[in-house]
Each structure stands twice: as C-alpha cells, then as structure tokens.
C-alpha cells in the first residue's frame, strides 16, 4: 500500500478512500472494486444534509498527511491505523459560514484553491510553509465547487472560480448550476459528486446523464481519456466527494 502523493490523483488503482458514511450505495460499489472505505461520520455541528460530507471534515494534504476538522474518533482512528499523520484545525466546525467550511479547499498540484478568509489558520499555515501557490477565490466552498479530473483540468459551475482558474492556465469546463441532489438544499455542488478512483477513472455518485451538461462533461473527460463510472443511482448526488487516500 502506498500513500497517494498528489491529493485527488492516484497514479494507479486507489485502495483506500474517504466517503460519507451515509452514502451506502457508493460505499458498496467502492468495496466491490476492492477500495477500502474510511467512513466519515455525521458531525453534530453541521446541518443534516451535509453533516457527514468528507470534503468538510477531511483534506488530504498529500502523502501521509491529512488535515481534519471536527472529524469523529472512529474516522481518525482508522486513518491513524493506516499510518496517516493527522493535523487538526484550530477551530471547530459549526453551522454558520465560514465555520462550516474551514478546510474546504481544492489542491491541484502545487496550487491550493481556497477562500483565505474562510479557511482555518492551520490550512493556510501549511500552504505557506510548504510553498503552495494560493489561488484565492471568493467561494468558501471551493472543494465542493470544483471537480478536479487532472492537474490542469477541472469542472465547476462557479463563474468566479472559472474566471480565476482560466487566468492560471487551468482548463475549466463551466457547467450550468442545478440538477444535483442534496438533501435540504436546492442543489448540490459538482465537486461533491465524486472523485478519481484510478488514474483514468472518475467515480461518480449517480448518473451524469441526469444533468443538462452531460454531453459537455462526457466530451471534456473523453478528451483526457477519462472514464466516468456511476457508483450508484440514477440521480447525480452531492455526497461530499470521494477522497482517494492510498493506492496499490
């Protein structure tokens, strides 16, 4: 077993991933694909619909380093058993913004896409000490908003993020908002719908065909030889992402 060196992007087949404990069908599909799951338990300080979202409680920093925010002992115990070094946030998660998105940042190569005003101090300190390029955005839910498919290509519905990333020579597929199920909300975020489970396989919670931009997404992925695999259900769902942690 090897730790995934670059967050979000396994070089081969992922064998460990963190996922919401409430995404039963996705967990079953991952385990059937021989990917062990670190289930992220609901945090009582977060609203019901997003209480167990992995992208709010865990941020893989690369290699054996993980930053956690109000993560359950069950989840952190599993991470420690796997050999991860765990760094905790200074603040605790809470219902109100920005305390609900302390570590909601997207790491792409040596870039960290984040709203510095919403981020926890320990995240920003890590970025600075490890010479990451901080791409500042206004969107506090940066990780939720961005589905990263490789180091220089992402999918998002956020116009502000789109404009900024295009200036940074990161290719962006801008999709329409809406059409993603998230309990208690009008719509979910595309970044919370999946994650890379293999170098060229994108695991998705639901069917991409259920949203209007399906053809555009399919072409965007196909141009990079990436295959999207439905891990459960006919409706595209925001489950808080699939966070690959270890690979073969």
C-alpha positions as CSV (number, residue, x, y, z in Angstrom):
1,X,0.0,0.0,0.0
2,X,1.2,3.5,-0.9
3,X,0.0,6.9,0.2
4,X,-1.2,9.0,-2.8
5,X,1.4,11.6,-3.2
6,X,-0.7,14.2,-5.1
7,X,-4.1,14.8,-3.4
8,X,-7.1,13.7,-5.5
9,X,-5.0,11.9,-8.2
10,X,-4.0,8.3,-7.8
11,X,-1.4,7.1,-10.2
12,X,-2.9,3.7,-10.3
13,X,-5.9,2.0,-8.6
14,X,-7.0,3.6,-5.3
15,X,-7.3,1.1,-2.5
16,X,-8.5,3.4,0.3
17,X,-10.9,6.4,0.0
18,X,-12.8,8.5,2.5
19,X,-16.6,8.8,1.9
20,X,-19.7,9.9,3.7
21,X,-20.9,7.0,6.0
22,X,-24.4,7.7,4.7
23,X,-23.6,7.0,1.0
24,X,-24.3,3.3,1.3
25,X,-24.6,2.5,-2.4
26,X,-21.3,4.3,-3.2
27,X,-19.5,2.6,-0.3
28,X,-20.8,-0.8,-1.5
29,X,-19.6,0.0,-5.1
30,X,-16.2,1.0,-3.9
31,X,-15.8,-2.0,-1.7
32,X,-16.8,-4.2,-4.6
33,X,-14.0,-2.6,-6.6
34,X,-11.6,-3.5,-3.7
35,X,-11.4,0.0,-2.4
36,X,-11.5,0.1,1.4
37,X,-13.6,3.0,2.8
38,X,-12.9,5.3,5.7
39,X,-16.5,6.3,6.5
40,X,-16.9,9.9,7.6
41,X,-19.5,10.0,10.4
42,X,-22.0,12.9,10.8
43,X,-20.8,15.9,12.7
44,X,-23.4,17.2,15.1
45,X,-22.3,20.8,14.5
46,X,-23.2,20.6,10.8
47,X,-26.7,20.7,9.1
48,X,-28.2,17.3,8.4
49,X,-27.8,17.3,4.7
50,X,-24.0,17.8,4.8
51,X,-23.2,16.5,8.3
52,X,-21.2,13.5,7.0
53,X,-19.6,15.1,4.0
54,X,-15.9,14.1,3.7
55,X,-15.0,17.3,1.9
56,X,-15.9,19.3,5.0
57,X,-14.2,17.1,7.6
58,X,-11.1,15.8,5.8
59,X,-8.5,17.3,3.5
60,X,-5.7,15.1,2.1
61,X,-2.5,17.2,2.0
62,X,-0.6,14.6,0.1
63,X,1.4,11.6,1.1
64,X,0.7,10.6,4.7
65,X,-0.6,14.0,5.8
66,X,-4.3,14.7,6.5
67,X,-5.9,17.8,7.9
68,X,-9.2,17.1,9.8
69,X,-11.9,19.4,11.1
70,X,-14.2,18.0,13.9
71,X,-13.8,14.5,12.5
72,X,-15.1,11.6,14.5
73,X,-12.7,9.4,16.6
74,X,-13.8,6.4,14.5
75,X,-12.6,8.1,11.3
76,X,-9.4,9.4,12.8
77,X,-8.6,6.1,14.4
78,X,-8.9,4.4,11.0
79,X,-6.6,7.0,9.5
80,X,-4.0,6.5,12.2
81,X,-4.2,2.7,11.8
82,X,-3.4,3.2,8.1
83,X,-0.4,5.3,9.1
84,X,-1.6,8.8,8.4
85,X,-0.2,11.8,10.3
86,X,-3.2,13.9,11.4
87,X,-3.2,17.6,11.7
88,X,-6.3,19.2,13.3
89,X,-7.8,22.6,12.6
90,X,-7.6,25.3,15.2
91,X,-11.3,26.0,15.1
92,X,-14.2,23.5,15.2
93,X,-16.9,23.1,12.5
94,X,-20.1,25.0,13.1
95,X,-23.4,25.6,11.4
96,X,-22.7,29.2,10.3
97,X,-20.5,30.3,7.4
98,X,-17.5,30.3,7.4
99,X,-17.1,27.9,10.3
100,X,-18.7,25.2,8.2
101,X,-16.0,25.2,5.5
102,X,-12.7,25.6,7.4
103,X,-10.8,23.2,5.2
104,X,-12.9,23.3,2.0
105,X,-10.0,23.8,-0.3
106,X,-9.1,22.1,-3.6
107,X,-5.5,21.1,-4.0
108,X,-4.3,20.7,-7.6
109,X,-0.6,20.1,-8.0
110,X,1.2,22.9,-6.1
111,X,-1.9,25.1,-6.1
112,X,-4.4,25.4,-3.3
113,X,-7.7,26.9,-4.4
114,X,-9.3,28.4,-1.3
115,X,-11.0,31.4,0.2
116,X,-8.4,32.6,2.7
117,X,-11.0,34.5,4.7
118,X,-12.9,31.3,5.3
119,X,-10.0,28.9,5.8
120,X,-8.6,27.7,9.1
121,X,-5.3,29.1,10.1
122,X,-3.6,25.7,10.1
123,X,-4.6,25.1,6.5
124,X,-3.1,28.5,5.4
125,X,0.0,27.9,7.5
126,X,0.5,24.5,5.8
127,X,0.2,26.1,2.4
128,X,2.7,28.8,3.2
129,X,5.2,26.5,4.9
130,X,5.1,24.0,2.0
131,X,5.4,26.6,-0.7
132,X,2.0,26.1,-2.2
133,X,0.6,28.7,-4.6
134,X,-2.5,30.0,-3.0
135,X,-5.2,30.8,-5.6
136,X,-7.6,33.0,-3.7
137,X,-11.3,32.7,-4.6
138,X,-14.4,34.3,-3.1
139,X,-16.2,30.9,-2.9
140,X,-15.8,29.5,0.6
141,X,-16.9,26.0,-0.6
142,X,-14.0,25.7,-3.1
143,X,-13.6,21.9,-2.8
144,X,-17.3,21.4,-3.1
145,X,-17.5,23.6,-6.2
146,X,-14.6,22.1,-8.1
147,X,-14.4,18.6,-9.6
148,X,-10.8,18.1,-10.4
149,X,-10.1,15.4,-13.0
150,X,-6.4,16.1,-13.5
151,X,-3.7,18.6,-12.5
152,X,-4.7,21.1,-15.2
153,X,-8.4,20.5,-15.8
154,X,-11.5,20.9,-13.6
155,X,-15.3,21.1,-13.8
156,X,-17.3,23.8,-12.0
157,X,-20.5,25.8,-12.1
158,X,-19.0,28.7,-10.3
159,X,-18.4,31.7,-12.6
160,X,-15.9,33.4,-10.2
161,X,-13.8,30.3,-9.9
162,X,-13.9,29.8,-13.7
163,X,-12.6,33.2,-14.4
164,X,-9.7,33.0,-11.9
165,X,-8.6,29.5,-12.9
166,X,-8.6,30.3,-16.6
167,X,-6.2,33.1,-15.8
168,X,-3.9,30.5,-14.1
169,X,-3.8,28.3,-17.2
170,X,-6.0,25.6,-15.7
171,X,-8.6,24.4,-18.2
172,X,-12.1,24.8,-16.9
173,X,-15.4,23.3,-18.1
174,X,-18.1,25.7,-16.9
175,X,-21.4,23.9,-16.4
176,X,-24.8,25.2,-15.5
177,X,-25.9,25.3,-11.9
178,X,-28.6,22.9,-10.6
179,X,-29.7,19.4,-11.2
180,X,-27.6,17.9,-8.4
181,X,-29.5,16.3,-5.4
182,X,-28.5,17.4,-1.9
183,X,-30.9,16.8,0.9
184,X,-32.3,20.0,2.4
185,X,-30.8,22.2,-0.4
186,X,-32.0,23.5,-3.8
187,X,-29.0,21.9,-5.4
188,X,-25.6,20.4,-4.6
189,X,-22.1,21.0,-5.9
190,X,-20.4,19.1,-8.8
191,X,-17.2,18.7,-6.7
192,X,-19.2,16.7,-4.1
193,X,-20.4,14.2,-6.6
194,X,-17.3,12.1,-6.9
195,X,-13.5,11.8,-7.2
196,X,-10.8,9.9,-9.1
197,X,-10.6,6.3,-8.0
198,X,-8.0,5.4,-10.6
199,X,-5.7,7.5,-12.8
200,X,-8.3,7.5,-15.6
201,X,-11.5,6.5,-13.8
202,X,-13.7,9.1,-12.2
203,X,-16.1,7.6,-9.6
204,X,-19.5,9.4,-9.6
205,X,-22.4,9.2,-7.1
206,X,-25.2,8.8,-9.6
207,X,-25.7,9.2,-13.3
208,X,-24.1,12.2,-15.1
209,X,-26.8,11.8,-17.8
210,X,-29.3,13.2,-15.3
211,X,-27.9,16.8,-15.7
212,X,-28.1,19.1,-18.8
213,X,-24.3,19.3,-19.3
214,X,-23.8,15.6,-19.6
215,X,-22.6,15.7,-23.2
216,X,-20.2,18.5,-22.5
217,X,-18.8,16.7,-19.5
218,X,-18.5,13.4,-21.4
219,X,-16.5,15.2,-24.2
220,X,-14.3,17.0,-21.6
221,X,-13.5,13.7,-19.9
222,X,-13.1,11.8,-23.2
223,X,-10.5,14.3,-24.4
224,X,-8.4,13.3,-21.5
225,X,-9.1,9.5,-21.8
226,X,-11.0,9.6,-18.5
227,X,-14.0,7.3,-18.0
228,X,-16.8,8.2,-15.6
229,X,-18.2,5.3,-13.6
230,X,-21.6,5.5,-11.9
231,X,-21.3,4.2,-8.4
232,X,-25.0,4.2,-7.6
233,X,-28.3,5.6,-8.5
234,X,-30.0,7.4,-11.5
235,X,-29.8,10.9,-10.0
236,X,-26.5,12.8,-9.6
237,X,-25.9,13.4,-5.9
238,X,-23.6,15.6,-3.8
239,X,-22.3,13.2,-1.2
240,X,-19.3,15.3,-0.1
241,X,-16.9,13.8,-2.6
242,X,-14.9,10.7,-2.9
243,X,-11.4,11.3,-1.4
244,X,-8.8,8.8,-2.6
245,X,-6.0,8.3,0.0
246,X,-4.0,5.2,-0.7
247,X,-3.2,3.2,-3.9
248,X,-1.6,0.0,-4.8
